[in-house]
Amino acid sequence: MSKQNRNGAMRSRALGAGLALAAAVATVIPSDAHAEGYTFKQIARQGDKAPLAQGGHFEYEMTTKALDAKGGVTFEATLTTGGRGLFTARDGQVSTADRGAVEVDGAAKASMNEAMLAALRPGTVMPGGAVLRNAASMVTNAHGQMAFVGDVTPEKSVGKQAGVYLWSEGKVMAIVRPGDALPGGGTVLTASLVPGNLDLNAAGDLAFTVTMRSESNGAYDTGLGLVHDGHLSMLVRSGTEIVDIGRVLRVHSSLMHDYNATGGAKLNAAGDVAFSVVLQDRSVAILVASQSKGSDAGNAVEALPMQLTINANTVLRGGSAVRFALPHSGDMALRLFSVDGRRVATLAQGSMPAGRHEATLDATRIAPGVYFLRLQSGSETVSHKFTLMH
């Protein structure tokens, strides 16, 4: 095995072990600093002239297809002259691309094994207790990992709520789920079920798009999530101002039918990300984000708003997932109180790192009634009221 392959395998095993440890202590990947540690480069934009062989200009439909090891981006675009074409942008030059020569990560994708396929079966209970309705956008890497978007919409509906999951070393781990707090604020409504909006590279990095519960300009906010070196960040989101490029209006994701003309999230082995966005002036642009040299973005923890959520305001007898976000590392306590102020149970207590976490509320021995969950960290306290029914 070459030195490069050995290093890749070691990083893959380290990521899998780190995520497995996180799952064991009910802690999801911590949330880290984002765009400040990255530089952005515009590759192509709606209105740019297409290569002479095609003629015309790029129209609104621009979708990233691949990002090679040297930063070359392959993308598909419609043209003002009619039809569409496949193009490669490299070193400031755009040329017509060969559809049979698209480099996707510089490494062969692993074939799916039986254990992987079992994780994708409808009816499978996912981390956190949600039931998988359908799996989409499955991607694998050369080290035997698989990422997929899982539709976990409650009851009989489909396509409204989905999360991003990673299969590694025989275990499924949640990256983001509906209701999770996001770095920089906001919560997940759904990850994108649209093919091509999820990618996984040989190092175990993940790129994906999400639709958020918040709204602006009459539409849901959206964002591009990134897992790099085991840390979760939001690379861009609705409202992000990118110097010399413009303000982001939308990133392609599910439930965004008015913006289905653009999409894609593609990684290379170095962790660079190619993606397309709709900017404030309604033009579409293909961008590449690269981590700045010497950046410590992977180590600086972003202050999340403190947040506390439970599956529903009415909880049935049994176990329920309680998700919470801590803005700072340090001592914390998550306790259950009755409506008259009596402490009933302690769900979590002690020193925890900043980021998103999860605890389980076991209500099998608790009488029906109205209760409060109270999360305290430092001088901050948040509460959540719910009704317990048997």
Secondary structure, DSSP 8 states (H G I E B T S, - for coil): --HHHHHHHHHHHHHHHHHHHHHHTTB---BB--GGGEEEEEEEETT-B--TTT-SBEEEEEEEEEE-TTS-EEEEEEETTSSEEEEEEETTEEEE--TT---SSSS------HHHHHHTSTT-B-TTS-B--EEEEEEE-TTS-EEEEEE--STT--SS-EEEEEEETTEEEEEE-TT-B-TTS-BEEEE--STTSEEE-TTS-EEEEEEEEEEETTEEEEEEEEEETTEEEEEEETT-EETTTEEEEEE--TT-GGGTTEE-EEE-TT--EEEEEEETTS-EEEEEEEE-TT--TTT-B-----EEEES-SEEESSEEEEEEEESSSEEEEEEEEETTS-EEEEEEEEEE-SEEEEEEEE-TTS-SEEEEEEEEETTEEEEEEEEEE-
